[in-house]
Amino acid sequence: MTALDLLVKQHLAPVMKAAGFKRSGRTFRLTASNGDQAILGFARHYVDPDAAVFEVGYRIVPAPYWEWIDRYSVNGGARSPIAFGPAVLAGSVIPPLHAAHAPDSAVPFRERWALRVDNSHVCGEALAAVLHDEVIPQIVHLLDRSNLLQECRHPALPVVRLVPLKRVEILLRVDDAPKEEIESLLADVPLASPGDNFVTWTRQRMAARLGTAD
């Protein structure tokens, strides 16, 4: 077992499990009752022979967004969102100075953790504390679609929106907003390309929800 995997097992797994996350290797997943997901994972950087340098990040993936992204899957939508993959919102777990690989650097290097032989316990405890005190509460907050929409409209957290706001508003409301409101939003949504079928897809999804013909 590598030092990083040991850190995950000893320090992260208990904290994430207590918060309801399911673990697969270095990836942790929290799924809401409506199918929306948060995925937290690790990205290793081989930049220092004396340390395991890594980032920890999470993605918020609402179910309608993933259905849109995965609409052409050969498995009929059987894939699951992955760490550092497509998402509506992304957040990073920033290390405290004593666990950072480059504490004086600007983003993105400031996001990198450094696990060394002489700091494994300190690094693990620091990561577990940041997750417990800051990141997990953020994730739980953002898994509520009304909170996620509010954050996308009026950013207040250290996160990055990855999808145009108009599409986010449609995707987060397509499951419960009146048809007239969705149609009003669709009238103004910019298309990404001439072949972009987002409007057609949204109408089909809304029709399926309402039990009407497309």
C-alpha positions as CSV (number, residue, x, y, z in Angstrom):
1,M,0.0,0.0,0.0
2,T,1.4,3.4,-1.0
3,A,1.8,6.2,1.5
4,L,-1.1,8.1,-0.1
5,D,-3.4,5.1,0.0
6,L,-2.5,4.6,3.6
7,L,-3.3,8.2,4.4
8,V,-6.7,7.8,2.7
9,K,-7.5,4.6,4.6
10,Q,-6.4,5.9,8.0
11,H,-7.4,9.5,8.0
12,L,-10.0,10.2,5.3
13,A,-12.1,7.1,5.1
14,P,-13.5,7.3,8.6
15,V,-14.4,11.0,8.2
16,M,-16.0,10.5,4.8
17,K,-17.9,7.4,5.9
18,A,-19.3,9.2,8.9
19,A,-20.7,11.8,6.5
20,G,-22.4,9.2,4.3
21,F,-19.9,9.0,1.5
22,K,-19.2,5.7,-0.3
23,R,-15.6,4.9,-1.1
24,S,-14.0,3.3,-4.1
25,G,-10.2,3.5,-3.9
26,R,-9.3,7.2,-3.6
27,T,-12.7,8.3,-4.7
28,F,-15.6,9.2,-2.4
29,R,-19.2,9.7,-3.6
30,L,-22.2,11.2,-1.9
31,T,-25.6,10.7,-3.6
32,A,-28.7,12.7,-2.7
33,S,-32.2,11.1,-2.8
34,N,-32.9,12.8,-6.2
35,G,-29.8,11.2,-7.7
36,D,-27.6,14.3,-7.6
37,Q,-24.0,13.4,-6.7
38,A,-20.9,14.9,-5.2
39,I,-17.6,13.2,-6.1
40,L,-14.4,13.8,-4.2
41,G,-11.1,12.5,-5.5
42,F,-7.3,12.8,-5.6
43,A,-5.0,13.9,-8.4
44,R,-1.3,12.9,-8.0
45,H,1.5,15.1,-9.3
46,Y,4.9,13.5,-9.8
47,V,6.9,16.7,-9.3
48,D,8.9,16.0,-6.2
49,P,11.1,12.9,-5.5
50,D,10.9,13.5,-1.8
51,A,7.1,13.8,-1.4
52,A,3.8,12.5,-2.7
53,V,2.3,15.7,-4.1
54,F,-1.4,15.6,-4.7
55,E,-4.6,17.7,-5.0
56,V,-8.0,16.9,-3.5
57,G,-11.0,18.2,-5.4
58,Y,-14.8,17.7,-5.5
59,R,-17.4,18.0,-8.2
60,I,-21.2,18.6,-7.9
61,V,-23.1,16.7,-10.5
62,P,-26.9,17.1,-10.6
63,A,-28.8,14.2,-12.1
64,P,-30.3,16.2,-15.0
65,Y,-26.8,17.5,-15.9
66,W,-25.3,14.1,-16.0
67,E,-28.2,12.7,-18.1
68,W,-27.5,15.5,-20.6
69,I,-23.7,14.8,-20.6
70,D,-24.2,11.0,-20.8
71,R,-27.0,11.0,-23.3
72,Y,-25.0,9.2,-26.0
73,S,-23.5,6.6,-23.7
74,V,-23.3,3.2,-25.3
75,N,-24.3,1.7,-22.0
76,G,-27.6,3.5,-21.9
77,G,-26.6,5.9,-19.3
78,A,-25.0,3.3,-17.0
79,R,-21.8,5.3,-16.4
80,S,-21.2,7.3,-13.3
81,P,-19.6,10.7,-12.8
82,I,-15.9,10.6,-12.0
83,A,-13.6,12.6,-9.9
84,F,-12.3,15.7,-11.8
85,G,-14.8,15.0,-14.6
86,P,-17.6,17.0,-16.0
87,A,-19.7,18.8,-13.4
88,V,-21.7,21.9,-12.7
89,L,-19.5,23.1,-9.9
90,A,-15.9,22.3,-8.8
91,G,-14.2,22.9,-5.5
92,S,-10.7,22.3,-4.1
93,V,-9.5,21.2,-0.7
94,I,-6.8,23.8,0.1
95,P,-4.1,22.6,2.5
96,P,-3.0,24.6,5.5
97,L,0.5,26.0,5.2
98,H,2.2,23.3,7.1
99,A,0.8,20.6,4.7
100,A,1.2,22.5,1.5
101,H,3.8,21.6,-1.1
102,A,4.2,25.2,-2.2
103,P,2.7,27.4,0.6
104,D,3.9,30.6,-1.0
105,S,2.7,29.8,-4.5
106,A,-0.4,31.1,-6.3
107,V,-3.3,29.0,-7.4
108,P,-3.1,26.3,-8.8
109,F,0.1,25.3,-7.0
110,R,-1.3,26.5,-3.7
111,E,-3.8,23.6,-3.9
112,R,-1.2,20.9,-3.7
113,W,-0.6,18.9,-0.6
114,A,2.8,17.3,0.2
115,L,2.9,13.9,2.0
116,R,6.4,13.1,3.2
117,V,7.9,10.4,5.4
118,D,8.2,12.8,8.4
119,N,4.7,14.4,8.1
120,S,2.3,11.6,7.3
121,H,0.4,11.9,10.5
122,V,0.3,15.7,10.5
123,C,-0.7,15.8,6.8
124,G,-3.5,13.2,7.3
125,E,-4.9,14.9,10.4
126,A,-4.8,18.3,8.6
127,L,-6.7,16.9,5.5
128,A,-9.3,15.1,7.7
129,A,-9.8,18.4,9.7
130,V,-10.3,20.5,6.5
131,L,-12.7,18.0,5.1
132,H,-14.7,17.7,8.3
133,D,-14.8,21.4,9.2
134,E,-15.1,23.0,5.8
135,V,-15.5,20.9,2.7
136,I,-18.1,18.3,3.7
137,P,-20.4,21.0,5.0
138,Q,-19.9,22.8,1.7
139,I,-20.7,19.7,-0.3
140,V,-23.8,18.9,1.7
141,H,-25.0,22.5,1.3
142,L,-24.5,22.4,-2.5
143,L,-26.2,19.0,-3.0
144,D,-29.4,20.9,-2.3
145,R,-30.4,22.3,-5.8
146,S,-31.8,25.5,-4.4
147,N,-28.5,26.2,-2.6
148,L,-26.5,25.2,-5.7
149,L,-28.6,27.5,-7.9
150,Q,-28.1,30.4,-5.4
151,E,-24.3,29.8,-5.4
152,C,-24.2,29.8,-9.2
153,R,-26.2,33.0,-9.4
154,H,-24.4,34.8,-6.5
155,P,-21.0,33.1,-5.8
156,A,-20.0,33.1,-2.1
157,L,-17.9,30.0,-1.7
158,P,-14.4,29.2,-3.1
159,V,-15.8,27.1,-5.9
160,V,-15.9,27.4,-9.7
161,R,-18.9,27.1,-11.9
162,L,-18.2,25.0,-15.0
163,V,-21.4,25.4,-16.9
164,P,-23.0,28.6,-18.4
165,L,-25.5,30.0,-15.9
166,K,-28.5,29.9,-18.2
167,R,-28.0,26.2,-18.7
168,V,-27.5,25.6,-15.0
169,E,-30.8,27.4,-14.2
170,I,-32.6,25.1,-16.7
171,L,-31.0,21.9,-15.5
172,L,-31.6,22.6,-11.9
173,R,-35.3,23.5,-12.4
174,V,-36.3,21.2,-15.2
175,D,-37.6,18.6,-12.7
176,D,-40.0,20.9,-10.9
177,A,-40.5,24.3,-12.5
178,P,-43.7,25.0,-14.6
179,K,-43.3,24.4,-18.3
180,E,-43.8,28.1,-19.0
181,E,-40.8,29.1,-16.9
182,I,-38.5,26.5,-18.6
183,E,-39.7,27.6,-22.0
184,S,-38.9,31.2,-21.1
185,L,-35.4,30.2,-20.1
186,L,-34.9,28.1,-23.2
187,A,-35.8,31.1,-25.4
188,D,-32.6,32.8,-24.2
189,V,-30.2,29.9,-23.9
190,P,-27.1,30.3,-26.1
191,L,-26.3,27.2,-28.2
192,A,-22.8,25.8,-28.1
193,S,-22.7,24.8,-31.8
194,P,-25.1,24.4,-34.8
195,G,-25.7,20.8,-33.7
196,D,-26.4,21.6,-30.1
197,N,-29.7,19.8,-29.2
198,F,-29.9,21.0,-25.6
199,V,-33.3,22.7,-26.2
200,T,-34.8,19.6,-27.8
201,W,-33.4,17.4,-25.1
202,T,-34.8,19.6,-22.3
203,R,-38.2,19.7,-23.9
204,Q,-38.2,15.9,-24.2
205,R,-37.2,15.5,-20.5
206,M,-39.8,18.0,-19.4
207,A,-42.5,16.2,-21.5
208,A,-41.6,12.9,-19.9
209,R,-42.0,14.5,-16.4
210,L,-45.3,16.0,-17.3
211,G,-46.6,12.9,-19.1
212,T,-47.3,14.8,-22.3
213,A,-46.3,14.3,-25.9
214,D,-43.1,16.0,-27.0
